[in-house]
Amino acid sequence: MRLIDSHIHVTMLPYDGLQAMARGGVVKAISCAVLVGAQHAESYFDHFKQNYNFYRSWAAQEGIELYTAVGVHPAGIPADWTRVVDKLPEFLAEPSVVALGEIGMNNDTQLERDVLKAQLEVAKAVNKPCIIHTPNQNRRAFVDLYFEMAQQVGIPAHLLVIDHAMLDIIDQINEFGAVPGITIRKQHVLPEHLAENLDRYANGMLNCDYSNIFYNDPTGVIKAANYLKEQNVDPKIIENLTYNKAAEVFGIGD
């Protein structure tokens, strides 16, 4: 079984977590940018380069082909954020950089709106998908706002990966034609919940969204895939959730 984890934060991933992913069948992963409390544009520049240089080589030693996403995370917007946005096309030209992410909002401030819209405009200009964060509160309202902004910018719906997709927003995402990013962990979607709602989740892609700031399981995608197999789910559906959809959206298929 070949798996793609469509959203991790590799700079926060312990080595045994990487090994567990590789042993369980993860062959490709997308590492998203996050710098909590970032103060300077240079912090992001270094972070992006670490991801697609050092950590890509590090993951390759365990047999995982690491791809990266770049962008300003809402948890760390530096005062000079426009400098980061101005450089994004240059970083997105790197062969292993396949998306903008993780971008989005947490509190719906004017600053967050400005930063997100500027990054959506970059995505539109370079025709790259966006991995968009949904916060814990007012989720339906945030998703509506994301779609409104995307329409204003002119980004096709199929290039929007709305992450942390749970039952409260899954129908919104599907109706708009965006891609559900399904985070497998206690706080979001458990494998049994996924299996019980496959008709609503089937067009999505799985991820563990591993970070070290609260409980996460780097083998979430593996456990979900194994659980679906145990439940005799159609192998084509499993393959779409765990490999094909991410390969299509990010252009990383074999």
Secondary structure, DSSP 4 states (H G I P E B T S, - for coil): --EEEEEE-GGG--HHHHHHHHHTTEEEEEEPP--TT---HHHHHHHHHHIIIIIHHHHHTTT-EEEEEE---TT---TTHHHHHHHHHHHHTSTTEEEEEEEE-SS--HHHHHHHHHHHHHHHHHT--EEEE--SSSHHHHHHHHHHHHHHHT--GGGEEE-S--TTTHHHHHHHT-EEEEEBSTTSB-HHHHHHTHHHHTT-EEE----SSS---TTHHHHHHHHHHHTT--HHHHHIIIIIHHHHHHT---
